[in-house]
Amino acid sequence: MERNNKRTRDESGVDRALFQFINDDPNKEYAFSSERGSSVSEICRETGDNRDCVQLQMNAKRLFEAMQDQGFFCALPSDPNRTYMKCRPLPK
């Protein structure tokens, strides 16, 4: 059974919210997406039968940069019909 947990954060503390979400499980793969031109993005991780997500007041470009700052490599999937970004933790 898949459960979708969403949390919404406002602009203040958005970097902290991302940091806390990532630090809950820093070795997982993350995926994020955003509508073109939107200032809101959703980032998710799979945890067993669940999918945990958080919506952030952060555009996709800024979220991409923030994930790199957190030590992740982010790229588009090889399927051109997919528009989300996948982020994997870099080896330490």
Secondary structure, DSSP 8 states (H G I E B T S, - for coil): --EEEEEE--STTHHHHHHHHHHTSTTS-EEEE--TT-S-EEEEEEETTEEEEEEES--HHHHHHHHHHTTEEEE--SSTT---EEEEE---
